[in-house]
Amino acid sequence: MSTATDTAVPPPAPSVPPGIEVTAVHRSFGTVRALDGVDLVARAGAVTALVGPNGSGKTTLLLVLAGLLVPDGGQVRIAGHDPVTDGRAARAATGWMPDAFGTWDSLTAREVLLTFAAAYRLPRAVASERAAELLETVHLTEYADRPASVLSRGQKQRLGLARALVHRPDVLLLDEPASGLDPRSRVDLRVLLRDLAAAGTTVLVSSHVLSELDEMADDAVFLSGGRTVHPHELGGAADGAREWRVRALSLEALTTWLDSTGTPWRPDDAGGGDAPPGSGGVLLPVAGEVGAAQLLADAVRAGVPVTALAPAGGALERAYLTLEEERR
């Protein structure tokens, strides 16, 4: 018979490694405040998008996180380490891919990876195996023993990603990683980053390809004028509504029906030149996929010849455009 004293004590929950923590970070260049009190948390095991207009401080922040710039004030933790006071440990935990790949053109793609593996003190046998694995991952095996000078812009980007991953970092910092990549490589990048996050890596990505960030990111941090902007400050709808594009064979039938139901809409200026005469579309707020399904069902019942129904843009794109409007 069991008693109260027999109650099993549950095992402690596995500890989750810390990701990136930034608190009130400032960094100036002369009279220019590139970072003006940035706060950021990027979770381990998640992809966090870093979004903002040009000049918002994204690259400066990434350089601070990579340990390449010392902040004027505030605190930074990379996998629990301070890049300023514990730089070696922070760099050992960090994979850094800048927006432009710089390398020695005389080295082959394999030699580039082996050189960086040596810098991280990987044993030679491990480094050789890791280099071959990464070259296959980024589809550069056939270029492994060719000088980096023959690689295209996109191929160099892929080699730069492999270089950032050579030591299996806990934290991955990416500045415009999709720049120069073809569509197939962009899909591969998205899948790879999701796989890394699923394995527990902290992934922070800065990119202007917002449609792809929307598909891969779990969280987002917005910067504007060197400051963190929280989502509720961007004017998002509290009910989760977003703008959808609705097109029909008869624009008149569509708009007449929307007016009769009191649904707000505005003209869609992105119509195609091959659309039949009299057809067209509108943009209107829809509360998620459930709302979209209901809208379509109601339109069909009303006899409106709907031909297309899709989100007009992702949440990150809308937030980015809001930031752009604020700058004007």
Secondary structure, 3 states (H helix, E strand, C coil): CCCHHHCCCCCCCCCCCCCEEEEEEEEEECCEEEEEEEEEEECCCCEEEEECCCCCCHHHHHHHHCCCCCCCEEEEEECCECCCCCHHHHHHCEEEECCCCCCCCCCEHHHHHHHHHHHCCCCHHHHHHHHHHHHHHCCCHHHCCCEHHHCCHHHHHHHHHHHHHCCCCCEEEEECCCCCCCHHHHHHHHHHHHHHHHCCCEEEEECCCHHHHHHHCCEEEEEECCEEECHHHHCCCCCCCEEEEEEECCHHHHHHHHHHHCCCCEECCCCCCCCCCCCEEEEEEECHHHHHHHHHHHHHHCCCCEEEEEECCCHHHHHHHHHHHHHC
